[in-house]
Amino acid sequence: MADQLPTTIRCQTCGSEYPAGTAVCQKCYTILAQPQRFVYRTPKWVIMLLVLLIVALAGYAGYLAWDQLVLHNYNNSGWHW
C-alpha cells in the first residue's frame, strides 16, 4: 500500500491543495504538473501504402509527361496511342 499515488498535490508558490491531476493552480496560475504527452506511432503499413501511392502518382505523371511531350512531337499521322 506504500506505492499509492497521492490524492492531493500542493502548489509550491501559494500552498493551495488541489486534487491529483490538476495542471494549474487556480489562485496563482503556477504550473503544478506537466501534462503527459500522447505518443502516437503511425503503423508501418500506412507508411508503405502512402509511399506506394506517391510512387504510383509519380509514375502516372511521368507517363502523362512522356505521352504529351514525346509522342506529340514525333507523331505526325494523328494516330494516338
C-alpha positions, 0 to 999 in steps of 0.5 A, a space after each residue: 500500500 506504500 506505492 499509492 499515488 497521492 490524492 492531493 498535490 500542493 502548489 509550491 508558490 501559494 500552498 493551495 491543495 488541489 486534487 491529483 491531476 490538476 495542471 494549474 493552480 487556480 489562485 496563482 496560475 503556477 504550473 503544478 504538473 506537466 501534462 503527459 504527452 500522447 505518443 502516437 506511432 503511425 503503423 508501418 503499413 500506412 507508411 508503405 501504402 502512402 509511399 506506394 501511392 506517391 510512387 504510383 502518382 509519380 509514375 502516372 505523371 511521368 507517363 502523362 509527361 512522356 505521352 504529351 511531350 514525346 509522342 506529340 512531337 514525333 507523331 505526325 499521322 494523328 494516330 494516338 496511342 
